Amino acid sequence: MELAQGGASHARLIHGDALVAAEALCAEGLKAGVRLVYVDPPFASQAAYVHEARLDGPASGRVVRAHAYDDRWEGGTAAYLDMLAPRLEALTRLLTSNGTLWVHVDWRASYLVRIVLDEILGPEAFVNEIVWRRAPNLGRQAASHQFGRTLDTLVVYGMPDAKLVPPLRLEPIEAGAVRFDEQGRPFTSAPRGDYTDASIERLEAEGRVLRTASGKVYVKYFLVKNADGAWCRERRIDALWTDVTPLRHARPGERTGYPTQKPRALLDRIVSCATSPGDLVVDLFAGSGTTGESAHVLGRRFVLGDASSLAIATARARLMRAGASLRVEACSPMSACQGATPRVRIETRERGASVTLIEPTAPLAWAIDSRFDASGPFRVVWHSERAPGARARPAERVAVLEDAPGPIAIRVFYDDGAVATTVLGG
Ligand SMILES: C[S@@+](CC[C@H](N)C(=O)[O-])C[C@H]1O[C@@H](n2cnc3c(N)ncnc32)[C@H](O)[C@@H]1O
């Protein structure tokens, strides 16, 4: 299927099934053109997910709820695999020769993803199984008479030339273990471990080998200071990620209310270590658009997609807030997303006019074009949207326009992704 508004925009959001979208991207020339595919598909959790936005805080109980997506599989594992396997296969076709595919799952699906990807790409394409601690071991998990299931798994496969650049972390060194060489450079040392003789020779040439009187070999590690001024050794991060905090500890404003949203810090790490600036990143199970926001902020191009109207609405609002000049496309006609016609009251003033939105009472966002021309695009002269967060702030109800409006169009964006426009005057 062709995309409804294809094109080479750097920031794209596709409403549709991941299989149809991946095939359409291949067909338009992105085959072997994507450096990073990250997906966070349903995990076979047997749950239906609901998006919730509290408008006035818990006390007054004004809550907007909308169906996000379903992760229930009547046919069990076979039905889940029938969904996942062809989508992963189509996504692998997008990868460049140095590209990587990251599949974010948990204990319910990680073993299935390994089998599927071994089948599609071959076991030699396996790169990593990264374990991310997504929650502390508290409450129900801690009291469950088993080890807390507080982890998610990132299964990573790579094309033949793929190379990841794991970031460095700073490990503080006890003051007593810090020494200084003849040039005053701080260092600490450790036994040679599994360094080969050839590596020791290379390190010796760099002045990084210490030999004791008895001939024992130690390797010197030069130190840097952390933000607190403590001397630290730089260490490469391994496949156990305990330093990326859960979403509930993220800065206020990051939470969109979309269920199963992942933290920006997690995607920032993945995008940084798997791509270079300018590379193309694809996520066709994009949910609230975390991958797109990371890619945008880090200077990468991105294509996101999702089958849920609510995900598209959430990601669109989020990416526009982040300043991405976004192109929204559809794999299937968007006509199913027609929302209820908005009701408004317009009062003219000495200069300009005020527009009050009567229905809907709690839209995701609404916008005005005060000189509407049906043959041209909708030009936004005023717009307001619900501010995200655990206690979301509703969109403004009244718009004040400085100039007397001509034919005026009011467009409303609903939580389930539906859009509706009403035109008045003219
Ligand atoms: C776990 S959520 C992704 C959350 C996302 N990583 C974030 O940070 O917000 C999974 C998403 O996959 C979408 N999805 C499920 N089946 C799909 C399909 N066949 N094609 C495209 N998207 C699908 C759901 O609508 C949901 O938004």
The ligand as an SDF file (V2000), in Angstrom:
LIG
                    3D

 27 29  0  0  0  0  0  0  0  0999 V2000
    4.2320   -0.6740   24.5070 C   0  0  0  0  0  0  0  0  0  0  0  0
    3.4120    0.4800   23.4920 S   0  0  0  0  0  0  0  0  0  0  0  0
    4.7170    1.5180   22.9110 C   0  0  0  0  0  0  0  0  0  0  0  0
    5.0890    2.5940   23.9170 C   0  0  0  0  0  0  0  0  0  0  0  0
    6.1700    3.5240   23.4200 C   0  0  0  0  0  0  0  0  0  0  0  0
    7.4610    2.8860   23.3710 N   0  0  0  0  0  0  0  0  0  0  0  0
    6.2360    4.7850   24.2500 C   0  0  0  0  0  0  0  0  0  0  0  0
    7.3170    5.1090   24.7920 O   0  0  0  0  0  0  0  0  0  0  0  0
    5.2240    5.4650   24.3970 O   0  0  0  0  0  0  0  0  0  0  0  0
    3.0100   -0.5040   22.1060 C   0  0  0  0  0  0  0  0  0  0  0  0
    2.3630    0.2200   20.9740 C   0  0  0  0  0  0  0  0  0  0  0  0
    2.2300   -0.6570   19.8640 O   0  0  0  0  0  0  0  0  0  0  0  0
    1.0510   -0.3050   19.1720 C   0  0  0  0  0  0  0  0  0  0  0  0
    0.6620   -1.4450   18.3160 N   0  0  0  0  0  0  0  0  0  0  0  0
    0.1340   -2.6460   18.6910 C   0  0  0  0  0  0  0  0  0  0  0  0
   -0.0460   -3.4370   17.6210 N   0  0  0  0  0  0  0  0  0  0  0  0
    0.3950   -2.7400   16.5410 C   0  0  0  0  0  0  0  0  0  0  0  0
    0.5030   -3.0230   15.1390 C   0  0  0  0  0  0  0  0  0  0  0  0
    0.1310   -4.2010   14.6390 N   0  0  0  0  0  0  0  0  0  0  0  0
    0.9970   -2.0700   14.3360 N   0  0  0  0  0  0  0  0  0  0  0  0
    1.3860   -0.8620   14.8190 C   0  0  0  0  0  0  0  0  0  0  0  0
    1.3050   -0.5250   16.1290 N   0  0  0  0  0  0  0  0  0  0  0  0
    0.8330   -1.4620   16.9890 C   0  0  0  0  0  0  0  0  0  0  0  0
    0.0480    0.0260   20.2570 C   0  0  0  0  0  0  0  0  0  0  0  0
   -0.9800    0.8430   19.7600 O   0  0  0  0  0  0  0  0  0  0  0  0
    0.9540    0.7340   21.2850 C   0  0  0  0  0  0  0  0  0  0  0  0
    0.9080    2.1190   21.1270 O   0  0  0  0  0  0  0  0  0  0  0  0
  1  2  1  0
  2  3  1  0
  2 10  1  0
  3  4  1  0
  4  5  1  0
  5  6  1  0
  5  7  1  0
  7  8  2  0
  7  9  1  0
 10 11  1  0
 11 12  1  0
 11 26  1  0
 12 13  1  0
 13 14  1  0
 13 24  1  0
 14 15  1  0
 14 23  1  0
 15 16  2  0
 16 17  1  0
 17 18  1  0
 17 23  2  0
 18 19  1  0
 18 20  2  0
 20 21  1  0
 21 22  2  0
 22 23  1  0
 24 25  1  0
 24 26  1  0
 26 27  1  0
M  CHG  2   2   1   9  -1
M  END
$$$$
